Amino acid sequence: MNPQAVLGYVCLFCFSFMTTAKGDLQPLSFQPGTLYQYRYTLDIQLDHTSTQSLQGAWLRAEALVQLHRLWRDQGGEELLQVQIRDLKAQHRPEVERSQDGTGGPPAEIALTQEARAELQQPVFISWSSGKVKAFYGDETESILVSNLKRGIVSLLQLQPHAGTAVEEDVSGSCQVTYTVSNHSVTKTKDLLSCSKPKSGFASVNKIFGVEWHPTSKSQYMMKDNLLQWVLAEESHMVSPALRSTIGIKIRSRQQLQLASPLMPGPTEVAGQSLEDALASMEGPHQPLGMASLPFRRVCTRCPSLRAYLKAFDSQRVKMDTSKAATTWHFQRFIQMLRSAKKRDVLQLLRRAPEEMLPFVVEAAVAAQSVASLAALSDFLDFSKEPKSLLEKFLYAAAFSPRPSGELLRLVLDKLNGKQLAPEVQQTGIVAMGSLVGKLCQQKLCGLQEVERGVETILRGLKGAKEESEVVIYLLALGNAVLPETIPTLLDHAEEGPASITSAAISALQQFPARHISSKVKRAMRRIFHEKRKSYEKACRLAAAEILLDNEPSPMDVINILLAANELETETATFLLLKVQNCLRADYHPARKIMKDIMRDPRINNYNFFSKAGISSSFSGPLTVTQDLLSTFGLDLLFLEGGFLRKSVSDFSLLSHGQQLRAAQVTIEAQGMESMLGENVLEGEEEPELMAGMSAIFFDVQLRPIVFFQGYTDLMAKVLLSSGEPTSVVKGNLLLMDHHQVIPLQSGLQAVIKLQGGLGLDISADMDVSIWEQELKTSISTRGSLAIDFQAELDAPFLQATLRSQTELETSIQFDTILRFSSSPVLMCLQLKEEQVPYREIFTVSKSAGSQSSTARKGRQGTMPGREFALHQANSKVCNLLLTAEDD
C-alpha cells in the first residue's frame, strides 16, 4: 500500500477520534424515499411514598412511530411527517400488592374509535440536524392526544455536540446540557429552569407550598448519521413542604428504537419553501407550539352550589372551628364556590343563618373567584353589618394565602370614605397592609390596586392625629414589608413617643435580614444606646433584638453586653438571657459570632451573667422532623418592683430555609409603678395606666386589643367583669392553596393539588387582683388542621388520582400566675398540650376505558398530651403557688 495513503488513513482516524473526544458527531439526517419505523414504549408509575401496601397507578403504551422526509432545502432544513400506528395501552387493575411489591397482571385498555383516529392523524415538524424548529398539526384535536404527539416529537430534539443550550420541547423552554461519547449523546434537562405559559397558582408563603424535586435524562444512540434509539427517563418527587412523608413519586420512561430493515417510503413533495410543501399535504396542519397545553379535568362528581342550595335548610351543621369536620366542610365549601355563579353565591349569603354567615363569608373570600368577590361586594354593607362580621371579612382577606388585585380592590372600596367603627377601621388598615405585602411578594407591586393601597396607608399615616391612629398605620406598613417604607419607619422609631417607637420597631422586625441595612442598624444603635434621647426600656430591648437577629457584627454584640452592666437589674437580666438563648439555638444567625465573643473571659464571667432579676427569656424546640422545626419562645420583662411589664409568647416554624411566625402573642401592662407607689426612673416619662394585647398570626399583625386604659377603666372592668375571655382569633383560614401543572416528557400531564385549612379559636384572659396582689394571664388555643394533597395523571386512555388526606385536632393552654405580695415576686408558667387525635387516609383512583376503581388505606391514632417543663426554677415555684391555691 502507498505509504502516503496509509499515513492519510491514520491521520483521518486520529482526526475522527479527536472529534469524538471533543464531543462532536456527524450531523443527523433522514434520507428521501425511505420510511423509518421506530418501536415506541412508554411506562409511567405513580406511587405514594408513605404506604407500600397500596398499589399506585401504572400505565404502559406501545406503538409504531413512522417517520419520513417530505421536503428538504439546500440549508439542510427538513420537513418530516410523524405518525403513530397501532397504539396499545395497558394498566394494572386494582388488586392487593404482593410481598415482592408487584401487583396483578396488566389489563388491556380499550381505545375508542375516535381516540384511535386522532392518534393516527399525522403531525409535521421542521427539523434540522436534530433540532425541532417548528411543529404543525390539527389545533382542533383533543389536548391529551396532541400532547402525546408532542412528547414523541420531543424525543427527536437533540444536538450532536457537547454544550449547554436552551431548547423548547413538550416541557417548555428549558436549559439542557449535552455530553457526547463515541456514538451516544446524553441530554440532561433542568426541569426547574423550564418556562412555559403560566397555569396554576401557589401560596405566597413557601412553608405552605410544595417541594418538587424533578430529574430528567435522555440517552441517544447514533450510527451512520441516523438516530438508532432513544431512552428518556424522568422522575418527580412531590410533597407538601411541611410533610414530605405523604409525598408522591412519579416515574416515567420512554423508549424509541429503530426497527429494521428500512422500508421504501413516499417520495418527496415539490415546493420552493416549507410552506409550499405543507400546503400540498392533505388534512389540517396549523403551526402549534411545542410546549404541552394544560388540560383541565371535568369533575362529574363534585357537588355544585346550586344543588347544595336546593337542600340548604336540611344541611345546616353546627360550626365548631376547632373540629376537623368543620375544616373539611370549609374546604368543600371553597371548591363549590369556585365553580359557582354570582347569583348562587349571593343567594347563599342572603339565606345563611346568622351563626353560619361568618363561615360562608370566610369561604367566599378564600374561594377568591370573580363571582364570589362580586357577590361579597353586593352583600356586605359596611354601614349596616355588625362589626364582628366585617372584621371577619377583613381578617379573611388579610390571611389569604395568595390574594388577588380584585380582593384588595374590594377591601379598598369598602373602606373608602366611610364612617366606620374604630375596630373595623383599624382591622381594615392592617388587612390592607397584609394584602399589599402578599401581592408584592407575587411580583404584582405594579398593580393599580397596590399603588392605591400604599398611598392610602402613607396618606393616613401622615394625617393621623392620635397616637393610636399612627400605631395602626405603622403596623400596616409592617404587614406590607415594603423596603421603600423603611425610612418612614425609622423616622417614627427615633422621634416618636413610646407607643409609636414600639410600633415602628415592631414593624421593622417583620422585614427579612436582607432589608436590615447599615442605616437601619445605625438607628437601632442610637435607640438602644440612647444617643439622642431617652427611650422606654421595652423599646431599647426591641432595638437590641433587631441588632442581634440580623447578621450582627461582633462589635454590636460586645457593646450590647457591655451596656447591660449599666441597665436596671430586670432589663439587664432579660437582655443577658436573650444573648444566652442565641447561644443555645443552633438555628440563630448570631450563634457563631457570640460563641467567638464568649471565649473572652472579660465578658464571659460571673460578674456579667449573675444578674439577680426575675425577668426571663427562654426559647427551644417543640417539634423536630425532617421537614420542620417548630420552636416556642417566652419573654417576660418585669419592672424593678416586680410587676410584669411585657410578656411575649412565640411559636415559630422553620422549614426548608423558610421561617414563619405562626403565633406571637404580646401582653403589655404599663403605668403600674405609680399605682403601686413606685417612682418613675429619672429621664423617663410617666406612662398612662393601661394593659393590652397584640398578636401576629402567620406573619400577619392583627389589630391590638386594649384590656383597660386608665385607672377608672380598670376599676370598671374589675367590678363589672363578666369573667369571659377576650377572643383574639376565631374562624377558618385557608393556609395552603397550590395548583401546579407538570408536563411530563411523554406529553402526559400531572397535576399537583394541595389545600390546607385551619380552624382556629384563640382567646386570652387577664385577671388582675389588686387586693390579693396577683396577676393571672391565660392564652387558650384550640384548632384543627386538614390537609388534602393529590396528584392527578391524565392520558388519552387513562386517568389516575393519588390522594392523601391528613387531619388533626389540638389544644394548647398557656397560663401565667404572678404573685407580687411577697419578695421576691413569685411567678409560675404553664404550657400544656392536650392529647392530639390524628387520622390519615390514602386513596388511589383509576379510570381506564369503561372501567374505574378506587382503593383506600388509612391509619389513625392519638398523640398523648404533655406539659412542657420550661425550666427547673419555674417548676418549683409552680408547685408552691398551685399547692397554695388548692389549699
Summary of the structure (lengths in Angstrom):
residues: 887
radius of gyration: 33.6
end to end distance: 116.9
largest distance: 120.0
contacts: 2920
relative contact order: 0.10
helix: 34%
strand: 36%
